Every structure is written in structure tokens, then in C-alpha cells.
Amino acid sequence: MSLKESVLKVLRGLINPIGYDLLKYKTSNPSHIILNHLKVNNINAILDVGANTGQYSMGMLNAGYKGRILSFEPLSDAYQKLKQNANGYQDWQMFNIALGDVCRTDTIHISKHSPSSSILPMSDIHREAAPGSEYLKEEQIEIKTLDSIFDTLGISGSHVFMKVDTQGYEKKVLDGAVKSFSKISGIQLELSATQLYEGEETYYSICRFLEERSFRLVQIIPGFIHPDTREMLQFDAIFFRKL
């Protein structure tokens, strides 16, 4: 019997008489759920596309992730906060660009709620479900395709996981990454059940797109829920390459 098993046996002996038992804790924290998938698939590099100020990556680090992080964030203000949050993490690299389907400059609409900022116009249902997310101003940004820069990132040979949270622009990011798919083990996308941004593709077509390119859906994490109708408007979907 191991030391851990011995300690558990002693603790159970102490608390069983008063009606309690020790059970394995199962977390519902999204970062821990994602980390479990990363561990199973030996992921050692995360592409954080649509990083904002680094919320996702900080969550993964706090959950225990130990590998490299490469964050992509086009908004100038958010990028400065991202750099501050990444300070001290040697394996966290940042790029002040957006990823999309073609290399170009474009205009991004900046929301009062920074993570809701998007290249695409916001739909009425989004404004209705999330008061305070309206656009305030615009900014010119640079867009690159992942395919055009992948070989310069220094992650060839790594087990790569790409997270994409780009407010309706997810399919554009995927379109610009098709040639890199063979080098990517897993993908996490924020998907919409209904159009929250004008011109975005919703979950069904994107799931089919990835299935046709040898990725399988392994996890769904609930997301943005309409405060009145209780309808789930967005969720995160995790895909890994089919074996």
C-alpha cells in the first residue's frame, strides 16, 4: 500500500463514523477540464488566438499548464495589458496581430466590453442579451493567416493546441490555418448557436468543417446564456485529431 493510500485509509477511518467519506473531487472549472484534455494529448504549445488581456492563458497557467503559450491579440490597449499579465512567464510569447483568412489590414470594432470586440458588426440579439457590449470606436489592425507564419513560430514538432475566441471570426481563422492543420493536435473554438455577429458561421457548419478535416468533437463547455430566455447563445467546443 502506498503512502497516499495509507493516509486516505486513516482519514476514512476517522471520518466514516460521523457519516462522511472522501471522494475524488471532480472540478467544473473550464481551465481544469481543458487541461485534462491537454495532458491526455501531451500538448506542450498553446496558440491563444484572440487573447484579449490573457484571461484564458492565465487560467491555464493557474490550472497547472507548464508548456509554451503564443498569444495573438490585435487591440492595442488589450495587448498592452496582455504584456503586463505575461510578464515573468518565460515561455509566453505575444503577437500584436489578428489571425484570419487572408493577410491584410482591416478595421476592428471596439466594444465597451473589450472581449466582445470584433471585426464583424454586432447583431441585435447580442446587444439585447449583453447590455453594455455596444461598440464605442474603431481601430486599424493587421491580420495574418496562421499558414503564413506557422513555420516562423518555432513550434514545429510540438504537440500544438489552438484556442480561437475571435467573436464570430472563428471560421476565418480556420480558413487561414488549413495547411497547418496537420501540425495541430487539437482546437478549441467559441461557437455560436445563433448569429451574434453579422456574417459569422454558427456551430453546425464549423463542426462539419472540422469533422471533414479529421478532427472529432470531444468536449462542450457551456458559455454565454441569454439572461431572459435562458437560451445558450455561445459555447466552447474542443476537438482533437482523429486517431
Residue pairs with C-beta under 8 A, 6 or more apart in sequence:
1 9
8 22
11 22
12 21
12 22
15 21
15 22
27 33
29 63
30 59
30 221
30 236
31 59
31 60
31 62
31 63
32 63
33 219
33 221
34 60
34 63
34 188
34 219
34 221
34 238
35 60
35 63
35 64
35 65
37 43
37 186
37 218
37 219
37 238
37 240
38 46
38 60
38 65
38 67
38 161
38 186
41 159
41 161
41 185
41 186
41 240
42 159
42 185
43 67
43 159
43 160
43 161
43 185
43 186
44 66
44 67
44 68
44 158
44 159
45 67
45 68
45 69
45 70
45 155
45 158
45 159
45 160
45 161
46 57
46 60
46 65
46 67
46 68
46 69
46 70
46 160
46 161
46 162
46 163
47 70
47 72
47 146
47 160
47 161
47 162
47 163
47 184
48 54
48 56
48 57
48 69
48 70
48 71
48 72
48 163
49 72
49 99
49 146
49 162
49 163
49 164
49 165
49 166
49 173
50 72
50 73
50 98
50 163
50 164
50 165
50 166
50 167
50 169
51 57
51 71
51 72
51 73
51 78
51 82
51 94
52 73
52 75
52 78
52 82
52 114
52 115
52 165
53 73
53 78
53 81
53 82
53 85
53 114
54 71
54 81
54 82
54 85
54 86
55 115
56 163
56 165
57 69
57 71
57 86
57 92
58 85
60 69
61 69
61 89
67 91
67 158
68 91
68 92
68 93
68 155
68 158
69 86
69 89
69 91
69 92
69 93
70 93
70 94
70 95
70 153
70 155
71 82
71 86
71 92
71 93
71 94
71 95
72 94
72 95
72 97
72 98
72 99
73 79
73 82
73 94
73 95
73 96
74 96
74 97
74 98
74 108
74 139
74 141
74 142
74 143
75 108
75 110
75 114
75 117
75 139
75 141
76 96
76 139
77 114
78 114
78 117
79 94
79 96
82 94
83 94
86 92
86 94
96 142
97 141
97 142
97 143
97 144
98 106
98 108
98 119
98 141
98 142
98 143
98 144
98 166
98 169
99 143
99 144
99 145
99 146
99 164
99 166
99 173
99 176
99 177
100 106
100 119
100 143
100 144
100 145
100 169
100 172
100 173
100 175
100 176
101 145
101 172
101 173
101 175
101 176
102 143
102 145
102 176
103 143
103 144
103 145
103 148
104 143
105 140
105 141
105 142
105 143
106 119
106 140
106 141
106 143
107 119
107 138
107 139
107 140
107 141
108 117
108 118
108 119
108 138
108 139
108 141
109 117
109 118
109 119
109 120
109 121
109 122
109 135
109 138
110 117
110 135
110 136
110 137
110 138
110 139
111 117
111 118
111 122
111 133
111 134
111 135
111 136
112 132
112 133
112 134
112 135
112 136
113 130
113 132
113 133
115 165
115 167
116 122
116 126
116 130
116 133
116 167
117 135
117 167
118 166
118 167
118 168
118 169
118 197
119 141
119 166
119 167
119 168
119 169
120 167
120 168
120 169
120 197
120 198
120 199
120 200
121 197
121 198
121 199
122 133
122 134
122 135
122 196
122 197
122 198
123 195
123 196
123 197
123 198
125 194
125 195
125 196
125 226
125 233
126 133
126 196
126 197
126 233
127 133
127 134
129 224
129 226
129 227
129 228
129 233
130 224
144 176
145 176
145 177
146 162
146 173
146 176
146 177
146 180
147 176
147 177
147 178
147 179
147 180
148 176
150 177
150 179
150 180
150 183
156 183
159 185
160 183
160 184
160 185
160 186
161 184
161 185
161 186
161 187
161 188
162 177
162 184
162 186
162 187
162 188
163 187
163 188
163 189
164 170
164 173
164 174
164 187
164 188
164 189
164 190
165 189
165 190
166 172
166 173
166 190
167 190
167 196
167 197
168 192
168 195
168 196
168 197
168 198
168 199
168 200
169 197
169 200
170 189
170 190
170 191
170 200
170 201
170 206
171 200
171 201
171 205
171 206
171 209
174 187
174 189
174 206
174 209
174 210
177 184
178 213
181 213
181 214
181 215
184 241
185 240
185 241
186 215
186 238
186 239
186 240
186 241
187 210
187 215
187 238
187 239
187 240
188 236
188 237
188 238
188 239
189 206
189 236
189 237
189 239
190 223
190 234
190 235
190 236
191 202
191 203
191 206
191 207
191 234
191 235
191 236
191 237
192 200
192 202
192 203
192 233
192 234
193 202
193 203
193 231
193 232
193 233
193 234
193 235
194 202
194 231
194 233
195 202
196 224
196 233
196 234
203 235
203 237
207 217
207 237
210 217
210 239
211 217
214 241
214 242
215 239
215 240
215 241
215 242
216 239
216 240
216 241
216 242
217 237
217 238
217 239
218 238
218 239
218 240
219 237
219 238
220 235
220 236
220 237
220 238
221 235
221 236
221 237
221 238
222 232
222 235
223 232
223 233
223 234
223 235
223 236
224 232
224 233
224 234
224 235
225 231
225 232
225 233
226 232
226 233
